[in-house]
Amino acid sequence: MSKEANKIVKVREVSATKSSTLSTYIDRTVETLKFSISTIKFPKELSGTILTTLILLVLGLLLILGNLSNTLNQQTSLIKQFYTNTESTVDYQHHVILSDYIKTIGNIVLADNSQTKLEKSAMIRAMTQATLQELDPESRRYVVMFLYDINLLKTSSKKQLPLFFGASLTNAKLQNLDLRYANFQGADLTGADLRGTDLRGANLENAILKHACYNNLTLFNQGFAPIAVGMKEVLNSRECFSASSHRIDYKNYGN
């Protein structure tokens, strides 16, 4: 077999070898370069210099690519870590705010003092609205549940101020809750998830319900038309979203 044929066989054998290591890849590249150069007619005194130069160029390029890859991986890791730490800090802050609110309101309700019920309601209303402004949609759910369970949301009390009048409950996760006779008068429920929620007897007068989600299990007062107030019917298999929720608005969820 001729020398040229031997070289071709060697190159093919090297090309057919599959390895993920950098050294194997470099060896294969060098062998390919050797064969390519050997087929070109160069003066003997220059062939060694040219081969060495090309090998150094390839090695330099591989080192540069390796450094760029490592740098990108490090930057990506740092960015992920930053956002993870940021989200953890925000979640902790929401937890502290919610815990302080529940403790404070509980003490106000249980306190036996000279304050009238109307005065207490005004104080609770101010604290509730300020707290809701600082919370995320999931935490807002627990505020509603807490106030409902301690009977501060019932519409039966005519002397009680509407706690949610002008309050922000946007995107609140209120699905599958029993909120019968709850007072949402004047509340901003834009984008709230109300799928499976029982709202029979609830006061929704002047409430903003644009893009709020409901389904066939949501119970309203007789004659209430959810579509007429801007609500959107969304299946349980899809995400509840609102036009103001940038995280999922682009997914184009629909009915």
Contacts in CASP RR format, 6 or more apart in sequence:
PFRMAT RR
TARGET T0000
AUTHOR 0000-0000-0000
METHOD contacts of the structure
MODEL  1
MSKEANKIVKVREVSATKSSTLSTYIDRTVETLKFSISTIKFPKELSGTI
LTTLILLVLGLLLILGNLSNTLNQQTSLIKQFYTNTESTVDYQHHVILSD
YIKTIGNIVLADNSQTKLEKSAMIRAMTQATLQELDPESRRYVVMFLYDI
NLLKTSSKKQLPLFFGASLTNAKLQNLDLRYANFQGADLTGADLRGTDLR
GANLENAILKHACYNNLTLFNQGFAPIAVGMKEVLNSRECFSASSHRIDY
KNYGN
1 9 0 8 1.000
7 35 0 8 1.000
7 38 0 8 1.000
8 35 0 8 1.000
10 31 0 8 1.000
10 35 0 8 1.000
11 31 0 8 1.000
11 32 0 8 1.000
11 35 0 8 1.000
14 27 0 8 1.000
14 28 0 8 1.000
14 31 0 8 1.000
14 32 0 8 1.000
15 28 0 8 1.000
15 32 0 8 1.000
17 24 0 8 1.000
17 28 0 8 1.000
19 25 0 8 1.000
22 62 0 8 1.000
25 62 0 8 1.000
26 58 0 8 1.000
26 59 0 8 1.000
26 62 0 8 1.000
29 58 0 8 1.000
30 55 0 8 1.000
30 58 0 8 1.000
33 51 0 8 1.000
33 54 0 8 1.000
33 55 0 8 1.000
33 58 0 8 1.000
34 51 0 8 1.000
37 47 0 8 1.000
37 50 0 8 1.000
37 51 0 8 1.000
37 54 0 8 1.000
42 50 0 8 1.000
90 136 0 8 1.000
94 134 0 8 1.000
94 135 0 8 1.000
94 136 0 8 1.000
94 139 0 8 1.000
95 139 0 8 1.000
97 131 0 8 1.000
97 134 0 8 1.000
97 135 0 8 1.000
97 139 0 8 1.000
98 131 0 8 1.000
98 135 0 8 1.000
98 139 0 8 1.000
98 142 0 8 1.000
98 143 0 8 1.000
101 127 0 8 1.000
101 128 0 8 1.000
101 131 0 8 1.000
101 143 0 8 1.000
102 142 0 8 1.000
102 146 0 8 1.000
104 127 0 8 1.000
105 124 0 8 1.000
105 127 0 8 1.000
105 128 0 8 1.000
105 146 0 8 1.000
105 147 0 8 1.000
105 150 0 8 1.000
106 150 0 8 1.000
108 120 0 8 1.000
108 123 0 8 1.000
108 124 0 8 1.000
109 120 0 8 1.000
109 124 0 8 1.000
109 150 0 8 1.000
109 152 0 8 1.000
115 123 0 8 1.000
117 159 0 8 1.000
117 160 0 8 1.000
118 159 0 8 1.000
118 160 0 8 1.000
118 161 0 8 1.000
121 159 0 8 1.000
121 160 0 8 1.000
121 161 0 8 1.000
121 163 0 8 1.000
122 161 0 8 1.000
124 152 0 8 1.000
124 163 0 8 1.000
125 161 0 8 1.000
125 162 0 8 1.000
125 163 0 8 1.000
125 165 0 8 1.000
128 143 0 8 1.000
128 147 0 8 1.000
128 163 0 8 1.000
128 164 0 8 1.000
128 167 0 8 1.000
129 163 0 8 1.000
129 164 0 8 1.000
129 166 0 8 1.000
129 167 0 8 1.000
129 168 0 8 1.000
131 143 0 8 1.000
132 140 0 8 1.000
132 143 0 8 1.000
132 167 0 8 1.000
132 168 0 8 1.000
132 169 0 8 1.000
133 168 0 8 1.000
135 143 0 8 1.000
137 170 0 8 1.000
137 171 0 8 1.000
137 172 0 8 1.000
137 173 0 8 1.000
138 173 0 8 1.000
140 169 0 8 1.000
140 171 0 8 1.000
140 172 0 8 1.000
140 173 0 8 1.000
141 172 0 8 1.000
141 173 0 8 1.000
141 174 0 8 1.000
141 177 0 8 1.000
144 153 0 8 1.000
144 169 0 8 1.000
144 172 0 8 1.000
144 174 0 8 1.000
144 177 0 8 1.000
144 179 0 8 1.000
144 182 0 8 1.000
145 177 0 8 1.000
147 153 0 8 1.000
147 163 0 8 1.000
148 154 0 8 1.000
148 177 0 8 1.000
148 179 0 8 1.000
148 182 0 8 1.000
152 160 0 8 1.000
152 163 0 8 1.000
153 163 0 8 1.000
153 164 0 8 1.000
153 179 0 8 1.000
153 182 0 8 1.000
153 183 0 8 1.000
154 160 0 8 1.000
154 181 0 8 1.000
154 182 0 8 1.000
154 183 0 8 1.000
155 181 0 8 1.000
155 182 0 8 1.000
155 183 0 8 1.000
155 201 0 8 1.000
155 202 0 8 1.000
155 203 0 8 1.000
156 181 0 8 1.000
160 183 0 8 1.000
162 183 0 8 1.000
162 185 0 8 1.000
162 186 0 8 1.000
162 187 0 8 1.000
162 203 0 8 1.000
163 183 0 8 1.000
164 183 0 8 1.000
164 184 0 8 1.000
164 185 0 8 1.000
164 186 0 8 1.000
164 187 0 8 1.000
165 185 0 8 1.000
165 186 0 8 1.000
165 187 0 8 1.000
166 186 0 8 1.000
166 187 0 8 1.000
166 188 0 8 1.000
167 186 0 8 1.000
167 187 0 8 1.000
167 188 0 8 1.000
168 188 0 8 1.000
169 184 0 8 1.000
169 187 0 8 1.000
169 188 0 8 1.000
169 189 0 8 1.000
169 192 0 8 1.000
170 188 0 8 1.000
170 189 0 8 1.000
170 190 0 8 1.000
170 191 0 8 1.000
170 192 0 8 1.000
170 242 0 8 1.000
170 244 0 8 1.000
171 190 0 8 1.000
171 191 0 8 1.000
171 192 0 8 1.000
171 193 0 8 1.000
171 242 0 8 1.000
171 244 0 8 1.000
171 245 0 8 1.000
172 189 0 8 1.000
172 192 0 8 1.000
172 193 0 8 1.000
173 192 0 8 1.000
173 193 0 8 1.000
174 192 0 8 1.000
174 193 0 8 1.000
174 194 0 8 1.000
174 197 0 8 1.000
175 193 0 8 1.000
175 194 0 8 1.000
175 195 0 8 1.000
175 196 0 8 1.000
175 197 0 8 1.000
175 213 0 8 1.000
175 240 0 8 1.000
176 195 0 8 1.000
176 196 0 8 1.000
176 197 0 8 1.000
177 197 0 8 1.000
177 198 0 8 1.000
178 197 0 8 1.000
178 198 0 8 1.000
179 197 0 8 1.000
179 198 0 8 1.000
179 199 0 8 1.000
179 202 0 8 1.000
180 198 0 8 1.000
180 199 0 8 1.000
180 200 0 8 1.000
180 201 0 8 1.000
180 202 0 8 1.000
181 200 0 8 1.000
181 201 0 8 1.000
181 202 0 8 1.000
181 203 0 8 1.000
182 199 0 8 1.000
182 202 0 8 1.000
182 203 0 8 1.000
183 202 0 8 1.000
183 203 0 8 1.000
184 202 0 8 1.000
184 203 0 8 1.000
184 204 0 8 1.000
184 207 0 8 1.000
185 203 0 8 1.000
185 204 0 8 1.000
185 205 0 8 1.000
185 206 0 8 1.000
185 207 0 8 1.000
186 205 0 8 1.000
186 206 0 8 1.000
186 207 0 8 1.000
186 208 0 8 1.000
187 207 0 8 1.000
187 208 0 8 1.000
188 207 0 8 1.000
188 208 0 8 1.000
189 207 0 8 1.000
189 208 0 8 1.000
189 209 0 8 1.000
189 212 0 8 1.000
190 208 0 8 1.000
190 209 0 8 1.000
190 210 0 8 1.000
190 211 0 8 1.000
190 212 0 8 1.000
190 242 0 8 1.000
190 244 0 8 1.000
191 210 0 8 1.000
191 211 0 8 1.000
191 212 0 8 1.000
191 213 0 8 1.000
191 240 0 8 1.000
191 241 0 8 1.000
191 242 0 8 1.000
191 244 0 8 1.000
191 245 0 8 1.000
192 209 0 8 1.000
192 212 0 8 1.000
192 213 0 8 1.000
193 212 0 8 1.000
193 213 0 8 1.000
193 240 0 8 1.000
194 212 0 8 1.000
194 213 0 8 1.000
194 214 0 8 1.000
194 218 0 8 1.000
194 231 0 8 1.000
195 213 0 8 1.000
195 214 0 8 1.000
195 215 0 8 1.000
195 217 0 8 1.000
195 218 0 8 1.000
195 234 0 8 1.000
195 236 0 8 1.000
195 240 0 8 1.000
196 214 0 8 1.000
196 215 0 8 1.000
196 217 0 8 1.000
196 218 0 8 1.000
196 219 0 8 1.000
197 214 0 8 1.000
197 218 0 8 1.000
197 219 0 8 1.000
198 218 0 8 1.000
198 219 0 8 1.000
199 218 0 8 1.000
199 219 0 8 1.000
199 220 0 8 1.000
199 221 0 8 1.000
200 219 0 8 1.000
200 220 0 8 1.000
200 221 0 8 1.000
201 221 0 8 1.000
202 221 0 8 1.000
204 221 0 8 1.000
204 224 0 8 1.000
204 229 0 8 1.000
209 226 0 8 1.000
209 229 0 8 1.000
209 230 0 8 1.000
209 231 0 8 1.000
210 229 0 8 1.000
210 230 0 8 1.000
210 231 0 8 1.000
210 242 0 8 1.000
210 243 0 8 1.000
211 230 0 8 1.000
211 231 0 8 1.000
211 232 0 8 1.000
211 241 0 8 1.000
211 242 0 8 1.000
211 243 0 8 1.000
211 244 0 8 1.000
212 226 0 8 1.000
212 230 0 8 1.000
212 231 0 8 1.000
212 232 0 8 1.000
212 242 0 8 1.000
213 231 0 8 1.000
213 232 0 8 1.000
213 233 0 8 1.000
213 234 0 8 1.000
213 240 0 8 1.000
213 241 0 8 1.000
214 220 0 8 1.000
214 226 0 8 1.000
214 231 0 8 1.000
214 232 0 8 1.000
214 233 0 8 1.000
214 234 0 8 1.000
215 233 0 8 1.000
215 234 0 8 1.000
215 235 0 8 1.000
215 236 0 8 1.000
216 233 0 8 1.000
218 226 0 8 1.000
220 226 0 8 1.000
226 233 0 8 1.000
227 233 0 8 1.000
232 254 0 8 1.000
232 255 0 8 1.000
233 255 0 8 1.000
234 240 0 8 1.000
234 241 0 8 1.000
234 253 0 8 1.000
234 254 0 8 1.000
234 255 0 8 1.000
235 255 0 8 1.000
238 253 0 8 1.000
238 254 0 8 1.000
239 248 0 8 1.000
239 251 0 8 1.000
239 253 0 8 1.000
241 248 0 8 1.000
241 249 0 8 1.000
241 251 0 8 1.000
241 253 0 8 1.000
242 249 0 8 1.000
243 249 0 8 1.000
END
